[in-house]
Amino acid sequence: MAARSDTDEEDNEQQVINGVKGALERQKSQFQSKISNVHKLSDLDKTFQELDQFAEAIVKGKFGPLRHRHEHEITLVYPMLERIMIRAKNGINRRLTPQMSYLHPWIVRFDVPMPQEVFTLLHKGIVNRYRTSYGVDVLEKHGSVTMTFTNMRRLCVLFNQFEDRQGFTKELGDGQGVVKLIVDNEKHGTFKYKIKKEILQFNFHYGYWNAHGISQH
């Protein structure tokens, strides 16, 4: 059998890159058709630009020398996970408002694209690295992985891996009260990852208290 030339390797590599980028473009179009908010569209563009760069770099890493692949992939994956989680934190904060959503009353709910390699690092490398499972339960099913949080401090510990986060509280100013995320034994928060679609879904409860500390939710 004839040895493969460098040109053959490069052609095969480019075919894989083009295939992945094409799939990403189709996925982006599906998201765009469901979004009308300008800020959300901007976030979507940034996310898919990063995914596009990540796809090309990771394919080149896999086609490179075997001894460099693991180091190459982790170096690429962690910064992307960090950016996605910081963006998710900001997404939660933006949705903490005293105006209740009629579609999802007092619930923060949104999706972010996340490649499987990135989610694996979040799941196996960060969430599962703690010796205790206190405050979080991980359920793996065919096609999905769900992380259920029952403790706010445990959620903050996770986000602190990427950016300091003491809690999810928004002060509304003098005499206007406060809006807070709620994570406890009664109102759980979840990350649900859909493996086939490569989407991480965030779902959390929140509440609004007026200046006298009286619940308005």
Backbone as ProteinMPNN parsed JSONL, in Angstrom:
{"seq_chain_A": "MAARSDTDEEDNEQQVINGVKGALERQKSQFQSKISNVHKLSDLDKTFQELDQFAEAIVKGKFGPLRHRHEHEITLVYPMLERIMIRAKNGINRRLTPQMSYLHPWIVRFDVPMPQEVFTLLHKGIVNRYRTSYGVDVLEKHGSVTMTFTNMRRLCVLFNQFEDRQGFTKELGDGQGVVKLIVDNEKHGTFKYKIKKEILQFNFHYGYWNAHGISQH", "coords_chain_A": {"N_chain_A": [[0.849, -1.205, 0.0], [0.591, 2.169, -0.877], [2.354, 4.855, 0.641], [0.813, 7.584, 2.324], [0.89, 10.872, 1.102], [2.143, 14.132, 2.155], [0.556, 16.04, 0.995], [-1.842, 14.656, 0.56], [-2.603, 14.251, 3.215], [-3.006, 16.918, 4.004], [-5.106, 17.633, 2.303], [-7.141, 15.915, 3.214], [-7.375, 16.81, 5.821], [-8.309, 19.444, 5.379], [-10.768, 18.9, 4.214], [-12.161, 17.798, 6.361], [-12.193, 20.021, 8.084], [-13.726, 21.834, 6.53], [-16.12, 20.422, 6.456], [-16.894, 20.396, 9.171], [-17.139, 23.157, 9.67], [-19.212, 23.755, 7.917], [-21.315, 22.359, 9.103], [-21.5, 23.78, 11.494], [-22.315, 26.272, 10.522], [-24.86, 25.666, 9.579], [-26.11, 24.997, 11.982], [-25.949, 27.436, 13.29], [-27.659, 28.976, 11.71], [-30.104, 27.826, 12.336], [-30.402, 28.615, 15.008], [-30.475, 31.41, 14.659], [-32.882, 31.801, 13.354], [-34.678, 31.636, 15.379], [-34.291, 33.739, 17.036], [-34.776, 37.114, 17.912], [-33.858, 39.255, 19.33], [-31.456, 41.809, 19.369], [-29.091, 41.938, 20.93], [-28.826, 39.29, 21.761], [-28.406, 38.071, 19.3], [-25.933, 39.156, 18.673], [-24.338, 37.994, 20.673], [-24.63, 35.377, 19.857], [-23.314, 35.417, 17.357], [-20.663, 35.934, 18.213], [-20.148, 33.635, 19.717], [-20.294, 31.607, 17.758], [-18.248, 32.401, 16.072], [-16.068, 31.856, 17.688], [-16.416, 29.091, 17.933], [-15.972, 28.356, 15.289], [-13.255, 29.003, 14.922], [-12.227, 27.338, 16.858], [-12.933, 24.81, 15.853], [-11.352, 24.55, 13.532], [-8.776, 24.69, 14.639], [-8.756, 22.503, 16.409], [-9.059, 20.314, 14.724], [-6.707, 20.484, 13.261], [-4.97, 20.006, 15.329], [-5.59, 17.336, 15.908], [-4.714, 16.14, 13.607], [-2.097, 16.572, 13.816], [1.198, 15.689, 15.252], [0.969, 12.835, 17.353], [1.935, 12.936, 20.006], [1.568, 15.545, 20.731], [-1.12, 16.067, 20.781], [-3.015, 15.856, 23.015], [-2.188, 17.862, 24.832], [-2.411, 20.038, 23.14], [-5.184, 20.107, 22.622], [-6.359, 20.522, 25.178], [-5.3, 23.02, 25.802], [-6.637, 24.578, 23.975], [-9.333, 24.062, 24.584], [-9.949, 24.802, 27.311], [-9.778, 27.744, 27.529], [-11.924, 28.375, 25.833], [-14.103, 27.19, 27.158], [-14.013, 28.753, 29.452], [-14.707, 31.312, 28.42], [-17.325, 30.798, 27.519], [-18.638, 30.156, 29.931], [-18.361, 32.51, 31.409], [-19.815, 34.188, 29.754], [-22.286, 32.949, 30.071], [-22.739, 33.457, 32.771], [-23.014, 36.241, 32.673], [-25.276, 36.29, 31.094], [-27.178, 35.223, 32.83], [-27.221, 37.242, 34.791], [-28.224, 39.427, 33.283], [-30.829, 38.675, 32.961], [-31.971, 38.885, 35.418], [-34.445, 40.517, 36.595], [-36.981, 42.742, 37.841], [-39.305, 42.611, 36.418], [-41.585, 40.237, 35.586], [-41.366, 37.422, 33.429], [-43.829, 36.432, 31.149], [-43.84, 34.165, 29.653], [-42.0, 32.391, 30.876], [-42.474, 32.401, 33.952], [-40.685, 33.976, 36.496], [-38.323, 32.585, 36.002], [-35.082, 31.903, 34.841], [-34.001, 31.126, 31.728], [-32.153, 29.794, 29.138], [-30.205, 28.903, 26.193], [-26.921, 27.787, 25.23], [-24.516, 27.275, 22.639], [-22.269, 24.504, 22.751], [-19.445, 22.677, 22.165], [-18.831, 19.106, 22.284], [-16.323, 18.379, 23.297], [-15.703, 20.543, 24.903], [-17.771, 20.518, 26.795], [-17.205, 18.076, 28.011], [-14.868, 18.678, 29.402], [-15.91, 20.509, 31.267], [-17.724, 18.828, 32.612], [-16.315, 16.37, 33.374], [-13.742, 17.272, 34.071], [-14.02, 19.445, 35.8], [-16.546, 19.756, 37.318], [-16.765, 17.107, 38.33], [-14.421, 16.756, 39.698], [-14.307, 17.354, 42.346], [-14.244, 15.984, 45.62], [-16.562, 15.648, 47.034], [-20.072, 15.409, 46.413], [-21.796, 17.252, 47.264], [-24.503, 19.457, 47.032], [-24.787, 19.294, 44.276], [-26.025, 17.253, 41.694], [-25.398, 14.798, 39.287], [-26.82, 13.551, 36.43], [-26.684, 11.125, 34.04], [-27.94, 10.343, 30.926], [-29.044, 8.552, 27.976], [-28.121, 10.493, 25.4], [-28.179, 12.873, 26.826], [-26.926, 14.97, 29.522], [-27.505, 15.933, 32.791], [-26.967, 18.415, 35.159], [-27.836, 19.058, 38.356], [-28.347, 21.606, 40.602], [-28.504, 22.227, 44.066], [-27.734, 23.991, 45.906], [-26.702, 27.24, 46.483], [-24.114, 28.142, 47.062], [-22.544, 26.085, 46.088], [-23.003, 26.319, 43.36], [-21.819, 28.808, 42.915], [-19.178, 28.21, 43.512], [-18.514, 26.687, 41.303], [-18.742, 28.617, 39.175], [-16.771, 30.322, 40.052], [-14.461, 29.163, 39.199], [-13.926, 30.301, 36.845], [-14.451, 33.031, 36.91], [-14.574, 35.413, 39.524], [-17.293, 35.039, 41.692], [-19.555, 35.872, 43.968], [-22.223, 35.574, 44.385], [-25.508, 35.551, 42.879], [-26.921, 38.3, 42.659], [-28.829, 41.211, 42.213], [-28.792, 44.47, 42.926], [-31.231, 46.969, 42.947], [-31.165, 49.65, 43.418], [-31.738, 52.65, 45.456], [-34.565, 52.248, 47.435], [-35.794, 50.464, 45.701], [-35.457, 47.775, 45.903], [-34.375, 44.298, 45.495], [-33.137, 41.78, 43.268], [-32.763, 38.307, 43.053], [-31.041, 35.268, 42.237], [-32.334, 32.014, 42.831], [-31.363, 29.17, 44.452], [-31.838, 26.251, 45.952], [-32.912, 23.585, 48.196], [-35.562, 23.327, 47.508], [-36.054, 24.808, 45.183], [-34.501, 24.048, 42.471], [-31.553, 24.475, 40.401], [-30.526, 23.998, 37.02], [-28.137, 22.632, 34.682], [-28.456, 21.454, 31.528], [-27.206, 19.291, 29.228], [-27.442, 18.665, 25.827], [-26.437, 16.162, 23.96], [-26.368, 15.375, 21.186], [-27.226, 17.695, 19.846], [-25.378, 19.437, 20.826], [-25.738, 21.468, 22.793], [-25.959, 23.504, 25.659], [-28.234, 23.875, 28.188], [-29.536, 26.303, 30.347], [-31.296, 26.597, 33.386], [-32.951, 28.256, 35.814], [-34.442, 29.364, 38.906], [-35.645, 32.574, 40.034], [-36.086, 35.52, 42.113], [-37.904, 38.454, 43.299], [-37.532, 40.994, 45.645], [-38.973, 43.624, 47.461], [-38.104, 46.995, 48.657], [-38.632, 46.716, 51.333], [-38.058, 44.18, 51.94], [-39.982, 42.329, 51.283], [-41.294, 39.591, 49.586], [-41.991, 39.615, 46.101], [-42.594, 37.817, 44.233]], "CA_chain_A": [[0.0, 0.0, 0.0], [1.414, 3.362, -0.996], [2.294, 5.773, 1.783], [0.078, 8.818, 2.041], [1.763, 12.039, 0.998], [1.766, 15.292, 2.964], [-0.543, 16.719, 0.302], [-3.057, 13.889, 0.864], [-2.962, 14.555, 4.606], [-3.526, 18.282, 4.05], [-6.418, 17.641, 1.642], [-8.086, 15.252, 4.112], [-7.566, 17.722, 6.944], [-9.142, 20.564, 4.94], [-12.115, 18.383, 4.007], [-12.77, 17.684, 7.69], [-12.44, 21.396, 8.553], [-14.852, 22.382, 5.77], [-17.329, 19.723, 6.882], [-17.273, 20.873, 10.507], [-17.592, 24.55, 9.547], [-20.524, 23.732, 7.278], [-22.288, 21.931, 10.119], [-21.663, 24.899, 12.421], [-23.092, 27.316, 9.853], [-26.263, 25.227, 9.565], [-26.608, 25.102, 13.357], [-26.107, 28.866, 13.571], [-28.86, 29.436, 11.006], [-31.259, 27.359, 13.098], [-30.52, 29.497, 16.172], [-30.839, 32.757, 14.217], [-34.3, 31.837, 12.976], [-35.491, 31.654, 16.594], [-33.871, 34.868, 17.867], [-35.063, 38.441, 17.365], [-33.165, 40.249, 20.148], [-30.175, 42.205, 18.753], [-27.979, 41.571, 21.812], [-28.683, 37.837, 21.71], [-27.806, 37.755, 18.004], [-24.519, 39.516, 18.773], [-23.711, 36.935, 21.46], [-24.612, 34.183, 19.016], [-22.235, 35.591, 16.382], [-19.377, 35.78, 18.904], [-19.992, 32.229, 20.081], [-20.01, 30.783, 16.59], [-16.914, 32.759, 15.603], [-15.137, 31.081, 18.513], [-16.572, 27.693, 17.541], [-15.347, 28.206, 13.98], [-11.813, 28.985, 15.151], [-11.94, 26.136, 17.64], [-13.073, 23.647, 14.979], [-10.167, 24.444, 12.67], [-7.587, 24.415, 15.449], [-8.802, 21.171, 16.997], [-8.81, 19.355, 13.648], [-5.266, 20.523, 12.991], [-4.321, 19.342, 16.458], [-5.782, 15.895, 15.771], [-3.913, 15.666, 12.488], [-0.688, 16.785, 14.135], [1.874, 14.591, 15.927], [0.175, 12.273, 18.446], [2.445, 13.335, 21.317], [1.162, 16.919, 21.033], [-2.562, 16.26, 20.631], [-3.738, 16.093, 24.268], [-1.819, 19.192, 25.32], [-2.944, 21.01, 22.184], [-6.625, 20.187, 22.759], [-6.693, 21.138, 26.466], [-4.943, 24.435, 25.698], [-7.703, 25.226, 23.216], [-10.656, 23.844, 25.162], [-10.227, 25.527, 28.552], [-10.146, 29.157, 27.293], [-13.262, 28.464, 25.246], [-15.036, 26.92, 28.254], [-14.014, 29.938, 30.316], [-15.486, 32.371, 27.774], [-18.734, 30.413, 27.494], [-19.189, 30.219, 31.283], [-18.471, 33.928, 31.769], [-20.955, 34.692, 28.991], [-23.489, 32.409, 30.711], [-22.926, 34.22, 34.012], [-23.559, 37.546, 32.281], [-26.628, 36.043, 30.617], [-28.023, 35.084, 34.023], [-27.359, 38.568, 35.402], [-29.096, 40.268, 32.456], [-32.217, 38.221, 33.089], [-32.463, 39.159, 36.773], [-35.211, 41.751, 36.474], [-38.242, 42.684, 38.604], [-40.424, 42.355, 35.518], [-41.755, 38.8, 35.381], [-41.628, 36.94, 32.078], [-45.09, 35.679, 31.08], [-43.548, 32.873, 29.034], [-41.386, 31.556, 31.911], [-42.561, 33.245, 35.156], [-39.635, 33.918, 37.51], [-37.34, 31.565, 35.627], [-34.024, 32.239, 33.883], [-33.865, 29.96, 30.849], [-31.548, 30.077, 27.837], [-29.297, 27.879, 25.671], [-25.672, 28.212, 24.595], [-23.824, 26.197, 21.922], [-21.059, 24.045, 23.426], [-18.949, 21.418, 21.596], [-18.739, 18.017, 23.249], [-15.026, 18.411, 23.976], [-15.763, 21.591, 25.917], [-18.631, 20.047, 27.873], [-16.499, 17.004, 28.719], [-13.977, 19.32, 30.362], [-16.767, 21.031, 32.332], [-18.329, 17.711, 33.338], [-15.34, 15.445, 33.966], [-12.543, 17.92, 34.594], [-14.278, 20.496, 36.788], [-17.624, 19.4, 38.246], [-16.529, 15.809, 38.963], [-13.107, 16.648, 40.329], [-14.451, 17.536, 43.779], [-14.451, 14.713, 46.307], [-17.941, 15.601, 47.507], [-21.101, 15.778, 45.443], [-22.743, 18.102, 47.973], [-25.043, 20.602, 46.315], [-24.951, 19.063, 42.841], [-26.257, 15.865, 41.301], [-25.206, 14.646, 37.848], [-27.573, 12.421, 35.878], [-26.328, 10.85, 32.654], [-28.878, 9.528, 30.164], [-28.712, 8.467, 26.557], [-28.398, 11.73, 24.678], [-28.135, 14.097, 27.63], [-26.338, 14.973, 30.869], [-28.12, 17.007, 33.561], [-26.367, 18.779, 36.445], [-28.863, 19.718, 39.17], [-27.762, 22.292, 41.756], [-29.432, 22.435, 45.178], [-27.053, 24.86, 46.855], [-26.157, 28.406, 45.788], [-22.657, 28.208, 47.25], [-21.941, 25.1, 45.181], [-23.05, 26.921, 42.027], [-20.826, 29.885, 42.868], [-17.856, 27.558, 43.466], [-18.289, 26.329, 39.899], [-18.479, 29.81, 38.381], [-15.521, 30.919, 40.517], [-13.35, 28.574, 38.447], [-13.731, 31.098, 35.634], [-14.482, 34.444, 37.284], [-15.081, 35.525, 40.891], [-18.735, 35.2, 41.759], [-20.006, 35.659, 45.335], [-23.635, 35.227, 44.332], [-26.219, 36.164, 41.768], [-27.821, 39.272, 43.267], [-28.821, 42.503, 41.532], [-29.376, 45.575, 43.689], [-31.951, 47.823, 42.005], [-31.027, 51.06, 43.777], [-32.464, 53.103, 46.643], [-36.013, 52.113, 47.481], [-36.334, 49.624, 44.618], [-35.38, 46.36, 46.253], [-33.303, 43.448, 45.005], [-33.497, 40.569, 42.527], [-31.763, 37.283, 43.339], [-31.197, 33.894, 41.778], [-32.693, 31.126, 43.938], [-30.919, 27.78, 44.307], [-31.915, 25.586, 47.249], [-33.483, 22.239, 48.138], [-36.899, 23.367, 46.929], [-35.966, 25.34, 43.83], [-33.207, 23.63, 41.931], [-31.076, 25.037, 39.148], [-29.966, 22.92, 36.207], [-27.465, 22.69, 33.393], [-28.773, 20.238, 30.791], [-26.452, 19.239, 27.977], [-27.975, 17.787, 24.804], [-25.209, 15.709, 23.299], [-26.469, 15.392, 19.729], [-27.332, 19.077, 19.392], [-24.259, 20.166, 21.409], [-26.322, 22.66, 23.409], [-26.078, 23.498, 27.113], [-29.411, 24.633, 28.584], [-29.531, 26.81, 31.716], [-32.657, 26.768, 33.892], [-32.872, 28.631, 37.224], [-35.484, 30.216, 39.479], [-35.183, 33.806, 40.662], [-37.168, 36.236, 42.785], [-37.786, 39.902, 43.498], [-37.93, 41.475, 46.963], [-39.028, 45.091, 47.452], [-37.206, 47.663, 49.578], [-38.952, 46.302, 52.706], [-37.73, 42.769, 52.064], [-41.168, 41.504, 51.055], [-41.25, 38.905, 48.297], [-42.945, 40.054, 45.092], [-42.681, 36.765, 43.221]], "C_chain_A": [[0.877, 1.244, 0.0], [1.228, 4.266, 0.217], [1.549, 7.04, 1.378], [1.035, 9.994, 2.048], [1.284, 13.14, 1.929], [0.592, 16.022, 2.342], [-1.87, 16.02, 0.565], [-3.545, 14.193, 2.266], [-3.602, 15.937, 4.706], [-4.917, 18.365, 3.429], [-7.474, 17.032, 2.554], [-8.415, 16.151, 5.296], [-8.507, 18.863, 6.565], [-10.582, 20.126, 4.7], [-12.858, 18.274, 5.339], [-13.126, 19.067, 8.224], [-13.655, 21.991, 7.853], [-16.168, 21.735, 6.191], [-17.831, 20.211, 8.23], [-17.815, 22.296, 10.431], [-18.971, 24.629, 8.889], [-21.62, 23.343, 8.26], [-22.548, 23.053, 11.116], [-22.52, 26.005, 11.81], [-24.574, 26.952, 9.811], [-26.884, 25.347, 10.95], [-26.853, 26.56, 13.728], [-27.378, 29.399, 12.931], [-30.122, 29.024, 11.749], [-31.487, 28.23, 14.32], [-31.029, 30.872, 15.748], [-32.319, 32.864, 13.89], [-35.22, 31.933, 14.183], [-35.229, 32.877, 17.463], [-34.19, 36.19, 17.168], [-34.319, 39.543, 18.108], [-31.772, 40.525, 19.578], [-28.989, 41.77, 19.596], [-27.743, 40.062, 21.8], [-28.05, 37.403, 20.396], [-26.318, 38.064, 18.005], [-23.757, 38.458, 19.552], [-23.588, 35.659, 20.637], [-23.484, 34.252, 18.0], [-20.871, 35.362, 17.021], [-19.116, 34.311, 19.239], [-19.615, 31.386, 18.879], [-18.692, 31.173, 15.91], [-15.859, 31.97, 16.37], [-15.202, 29.594, 18.149], [-15.879, 27.416, 16.216], [-13.827, 28.113, 14.115], [-11.4, 27.714, 15.876], [-11.954, 24.899, 16.749], [-11.824, 23.455, 14.125], [-8.929, 24.059, 13.476], [-7.582, 22.99, 15.992], [-8.568, 20.095, 15.95], [-7.321, 19.322, 13.326], [-4.485, 19.867, 14.105], [-4.418, 17.839, 16.344], [-4.956, 15.334, 14.62], [-2.412, 15.841, 12.742], [-0.077, 15.588, 14.83], [1.1, 14.142, 17.164], [0.627, 12.786, 19.803], [1.998, 14.738, 21.722], [-0.351, 17.09, 21.138], [-3.256, 16.612, 21.937], [-3.451, 17.494, 24.797], [-2.432, 20.271, 24.44], [-4.442, 21.214, 22.408], [-7.02, 20.882, 24.063], [-6.403, 22.631, 26.424], [-6.025, 25.215, 24.961], [-9.042, 25.187, 23.946], [-10.912, 24.71, 26.379], [-10.552, 27.008, 28.322], [-11.538, 29.306, 26.696], [-14.326, 28.193, 26.299], [-15.141, 28.131, 29.166], [-14.867, 31.049, 29.715], [-16.981, 32.051, 27.774], [-19.355, 30.566, 28.88], [-19.308, 31.665, 31.77], [-19.651, 34.559, 31.027], [-22.271, 34.192, 29.593], [-23.787, 33.151, 32.003], [-23.534, 35.586, 33.708], [-24.992, 37.412, 31.777], [-27.611, 35.885, 31.76], [-28.275, 36.452, 34.631], [-28.305, 39.469, 34.618], [-30.571, 39.926, 32.65], [-32.786, 38.403, 34.495], [-33.147, 40.517, 36.769], [-36.5, 41.64, 37.275], [-39.47, 42.478, 37.73], [-40.498, 40.858, 35.207], [-42.002, 38.478, 33.908], [-42.923, 36.128, 32.086], [-44.882, 34.298, 30.465], [-42.97, 31.899, 30.054], [-41.363, 32.366, 33.211], [-41.467, 32.943, 36.186], [-38.638, 32.791, 37.254], [-36.363, 32.157, 34.618], [-33.8, 30.996, 33.032], [-33.271, 30.394, 29.518], [-30.579, 28.958, 27.47], [-28.017, 28.526, 25.16], [-25.078, 27.034, 23.829], [-22.557, 25.81, 22.684], [-20.62, 22.714, 22.814], [-18.765, 20.356, 22.681], [-17.408, 18.017, 23.999], [-15.024, 19.432, 25.112], [-16.626, 21.137, 27.093], [-17.954, 18.939, 28.679], [-15.544, 17.579, 29.751], [-14.776, 19.879, 31.54], [-17.261, 19.905, 33.232], [-17.295, 16.885, 34.096], [-14.195, 16.161, 34.674], [-12.786, 18.909, 35.705], [-15.344, 20.081, 37.794], [-17.303, 18.121, 39.009], [-15.206, 15.709, 39.7], [-13.166, 16.829, 41.844], [-14.774, 16.194, 44.437], [-15.883, 14.559, 46.811], [-18.899, 16.029, 46.415], [-22.134, 16.697, 46.081], [-23.191, 19.277, 47.107], [-25.224, 20.42, 44.834], [-25.108, 17.568, 42.578], [-26.146, 15.786, 39.786], [-25.911, 13.38, 37.378], [-27.242, 12.278, 34.397], [-27.36, 9.914, 32.032], [-28.399, 9.438, 28.727], [-29.104, 9.776, 25.875], [-28.333, 12.995, 25.493], [-27.417, 13.864, 28.961], [-26.945, 16.172, 31.594], [-27.402, 17.19, 34.89], [-27.415, 19.574, 37.221], [-28.224, 20.291, 40.42], [-28.84, 22.537, 42.809], [-28.846, 23.372, 46.227], [-26.384, 26.005, 46.098], [-24.634, 28.465, 45.892], [-21.949, 27.245, 46.298], [-21.931, 25.62, 43.749], [-21.981, 27.987, 41.881], [-19.403, 29.329, 42.816], [-17.517, 27.183, 42.029], [-17.94, 27.553, 39.076], [-17.182, 30.498, 38.796], [-14.299, 30.314, 39.845], [-12.987, 29.452, 37.255], [-13.69, 32.602, 35.935], [-15.11, 34.545, 38.671], [-16.573, 35.823, 40.893], [-19.187, 34.844, 43.18], [-21.467, 35.22, 45.385], [-24.268, 35.904, 43.14], [-27.315, 37.061, 42.339], [-27.7, 40.593, 42.525], [-29.56, 43.534, 42.4], [-29.993, 46.571, 42.709], [-31.843, 49.309, 42.319], [-31.899, 51.42, 44.967], [-33.974, 52.952, 46.477], [-36.627, 51.201, 46.44], [-36.231, 48.127, 44.892], [-34.238, 45.623, 45.581], [-33.877, 42.242, 44.264], [-32.383, 39.547, 42.737], [-32.098, 35.979, 42.621], [-31.506, 33.037, 43.007], [-32.228, 29.705, 43.613], [-30.909, 27.158, 45.696], [-32.568, 24.216, 47.08], [-34.869, 22.194, 47.518], [-36.889, 23.825, 45.474], [-34.561, 25.078, 43.279], [-32.848, 24.431, 40.684], [-30.42, 23.941, 38.333], [-29.162, 23.423, 35.014], [-27.861, 21.385, 32.707], [-28.068, 20.275, 29.449], [-27.078, 18.218, 27.04], [-26.837, 17.414, 23.866], [-25.284, 15.838, 21.778], [-26.489, 16.812, 19.177], [-26.163, 19.933, 19.859], [-24.719, 21.524, 21.957], [-26.366, 22.475, 24.923], [-27.222, 24.432, 27.498], [-29.314, 25.02, 30.061], [-30.973, 27.039, 32.166], [-32.589, 27.019, 35.404], [-34.087, 29.46, 37.631], [-34.857, 31.506, 40.013], [-36.376, 34.512, 41.294], [-36.851, 37.706, 42.962], [-38.344, 40.265, 44.872], [-37.918, 43.005, 46.942], [-38.121, 45.669, 48.525], [-37.45, 47.282, 51.035], [-38.665, 44.815, 52.926], [-38.891, 41.828, 51.852], [-41.124, 40.908, 49.648], [-42.347, 39.378, 47.372], [-43.147, 38.992, 44.004], [-43.525, 35.582, 43.714]], "O_chain_A": [[1.807, 1.35, 0.799], [0.126, 4.425, 0.743], [1.645, 7.501, 0.241], [1.899, 10.09, 2.919], [0.162, 13.095, 2.434], [-0.264, 16.558, 3.046], [-2.896, 16.67, 0.767], [-4.742, 14.371, 2.493], [-4.604, 16.118, 5.397], [-5.797, 19.06, 3.938], [-8.579, 17.562, 2.663], [-9.565, 16.247, 5.722], [-9.4, 19.215, 7.336], [-11.514, 20.889, 4.952], [-14.037, 18.614, 5.431], [-14.219, 19.273, 8.751], [-14.518, 22.584, 8.5], [-17.2, 22.402, 6.276], [-19.03, 20.417, 8.423], [-18.83, 22.609, 11.053], [-19.795, 25.465, 9.258], [-22.709, 23.916, 8.255], [-23.686, 23.257, 11.539], [-23.351, 26.603, 12.494], [-25.438, 27.811, 9.983], [-28.04, 25.749, 11.086], [-27.836, 26.885, 14.394], [-28.098, 30.188, 13.543], [-31.096, 29.774, 11.792], [-32.629, 28.555, 14.645], [-31.909, 31.438, 16.397], [-32.938, 33.902, 14.123], [-36.396, 32.267, 14.047], [-35.862, 33.046, 18.505], [-33.908, 36.36, 15.982], [-34.163, 40.646, 17.584], [-31.001, 39.598, 19.333], [-27.991, 41.288, 19.061], [-26.6, 39.608, 21.825], [-27.246, 36.471, 20.373], [-25.527, 37.329, 17.413], [-22.662, 38.06, 19.156], [-22.582, 34.953, 20.706], [-22.773, 33.269, 17.794], [-20.02, 34.68, 16.45], [-18.005, 33.811, 19.065], [-18.721, 30.544, 18.963], [-18.085, 30.341, 15.236], [-14.889, 31.479, 15.793], [-14.174, 28.922, 18.068], [-15.267, 26.363, 16.04], [-13.191, 27.255, 13.502], [-10.38, 27.098, 15.566], [-11.087, 24.034, 16.873], [-11.302, 22.346, 14.008], [-8.136, 23.217, 13.056], [-6.537, 22.341, 16.034], [-7.95, 19.071, 16.243], [-6.744, 18.25, 13.141], [-3.453, 19.241, 13.861], [-3.457, 17.129, 16.643], [-4.545, 14.174, 14.659], [-1.575, 15.335, 11.995], [-0.744, 14.566, 14.992], [0.626, 14.975, 17.936], [-0.207, 13.047, 20.669], [2.038, 15.09, 22.901], [-0.82, 18.153, 21.545], [-4.019, 17.577, 21.977], [-4.37, 18.224, 25.168], [-2.911, 21.292, 24.934], [-4.925, 22.346, 22.39], [-7.91, 21.732, 24.066], [-7.178, 23.426, 26.955], [-6.296, 26.372, 25.283], [-9.794, 26.161, 23.929], [-11.984, 25.306, 26.487], [-11.535, 27.492, 28.883], [-12.255, 30.255, 27.016], [-15.345, 28.883, 26.34], [-16.234, 28.494, 29.602], [-15.666, 31.665, 30.421], [-17.807, 32.935, 28.003], [-20.479, 31.052, 28.999], [-20.261, 32.003, 32.472], [-20.393, 35.361, 31.593], [-23.259, 34.927, 29.623], [-24.945, 33.444, 32.303], [-24.452, 36.034, 34.395], [-25.822, 38.294, 31.995], [-28.746, 36.354, 31.679], [-29.414, 36.789, 34.952], [-29.101, 40.198, 35.211], [-31.444, 40.784, 32.517], [-33.956, 38.106, 34.733], [-32.493, 41.548, 36.924], [-37.061, 40.55, 37.381], [-40.556, 42.2, 38.239], [-39.569, 40.292, 34.63], [-42.753, 39.177, 33.228], [-43.1, 35.244, 32.924], [-45.653, 33.374, 30.723], [-43.374, 30.737, 30.113], [-40.336, 32.96, 33.541], [-41.341, 31.82, 36.675], [-38.174, 32.132, 38.185], [-36.763, 32.825, 33.664], [-33.45, 29.936, 33.552], [-33.822, 31.264, 28.844], [-30.181, 28.165, 28.323], [-28.027, 29.673, 24.711], [-25.127, 25.904, 24.314], [-21.851, 26.676, 23.201], [-21.339, 21.721, 22.927], [-18.568, 20.679, 23.852], [-17.36, 17.697, 25.187], [-14.414, 19.206, 26.157], [-16.261, 21.344, 28.251], [-18.114, 18.873, 29.897], [-15.417, 17.039, 30.85], [-14.36, 19.736, 32.69], [-17.223, 20.013, 34.458], [-17.389, 16.723, 35.313], [-13.733, 15.729, 35.73], [-11.878, 19.2, 36.483], [-15.08, 20.054, 38.997], [-17.542, 18.051, 40.215], [-14.903, 14.663, 40.275], [-12.211, 16.506, 42.551], [-15.493, 15.372, 43.868], [-16.355, 13.436, 46.992], [-18.586, 16.894, 45.597], [-23.213, 16.906, 45.527], [-22.373, 19.992, 46.529], [-25.768, 21.306, 44.175], [-24.413, 16.738, 43.165], [-26.728, 16.606, 39.075], [-25.637, 12.283, 37.863], [-27.485, 13.186, 33.602], [-27.619, 8.828, 32.55], [-27.48, 10.145, 28.311], [-30.284, 10.114, 25.791], [-28.42, 14.09, 24.938], [-27.313, 12.74, 29.452], [-26.909, 17.293, 31.086], [-27.247, 16.24, 35.657], [-27.832, 20.647, 36.783], [-27.629, 19.559, 41.21], [-29.94, 22.992, 42.496], [-29.405, 23.524, 47.312], [-25.596, 25.773, 45.181], [-23.951, 28.799, 44.924], [-20.882, 27.558, 45.769], [-20.975, 25.394, 43.008], [-21.312, 28.068, 40.851], [-18.53, 29.899, 42.162], [-16.378, 27.341, 41.588], [-16.947, 27.542, 38.349], [-16.558, 31.182, 37.986], [-13.212, 30.887, 39.912], [-11.882, 29.362, 36.72], [-12.968, 33.349, 35.276], [-16.075, 33.84, 38.965], [-17.052, 36.722, 40.202], [-19.205, 33.672, 43.556], [-21.888, 34.564, 46.338], [-23.643, 36.728, 42.472], [-28.468, 36.652, 42.484], [-26.592, 41.047, 42.239], [-30.777, 43.471, 42.576], [-29.343, 46.973, 41.744], [-32.367, 50.14, 41.576], [-32.697, 50.607, 45.434], [-34.573, 53.451, 45.524], [-37.85, 51.159, 46.299], [-36.843, 47.314, 44.198], [-33.258, 46.23, 45.15], [-34.958, 41.751, 44.589], [-31.203, 39.874, 42.615], [-33.263, 35.633, 42.425], [-30.997, 33.302, 44.096], [-32.65, 29.117, 42.618], [-30.065, 27.498, 46.526], [-32.753, 23.744, 45.959], [-35.307, 21.142, 47.052], [-37.624, 23.295, 44.64], [-33.597, 25.781, 43.581], [-33.713, 24.986, 40.008], [-29.812, 23.035, 38.903], [-29.451, 24.465, 34.426], [-27.623, 20.31, 33.257], [-28.297, 21.17, 28.635], [-27.231, 17.05, 27.397], [-26.345, 18.235, 23.09], [-24.359, 16.357, 21.154], [-25.85, 17.101, 18.166], [-25.967, 21.037, 19.352], [-24.163, 22.572, 21.627], [-26.762, 21.417, 25.414], [-27.197, 25.622, 27.183], [-29.045, 24.177, 30.917], [-31.777, 27.604, 31.426], [-32.224, 26.133, 36.176], [-34.681, 30.162, 36.813], [-33.686, 31.526, 40.395], [-37.527, 34.153, 41.048], [-35.713, 38.149, 42.803], [-39.467, 39.9, 45.22], [-36.961, 43.612, 46.461], [-37.441, 44.923, 49.229], [-36.583, 47.494, 51.883], [-38.993, 44.262, 53.976], [-38.806, 40.651, 52.201], [-40.942, 41.617, 48.659], [-43.496, 39.529, 47.786], [-43.792, 39.246, 42.986], [-43.704, 34.606, 42.986]]}, "name": "protein", "num_of_chains": 1, "seq": "MAARSDTDEEDNEQQVINGVKGALERQKSQFQSKISNVHKLSDLDKTFQELDQFAEAIVKGKFGPLRHRHEHEITLVYPMLERIMIRAKNGINRRLTPQMSYLHPWIVRFDVPMPQEVFTLLHKGIVNRYRTSYGVDVLEKHGSVTMTFTNMRRLCVLFNQFEDRQGFTKELGDGQGVVKLIVDNEKHGTFKYKIKKEILQFNFHYGYWNAHGISQH"}
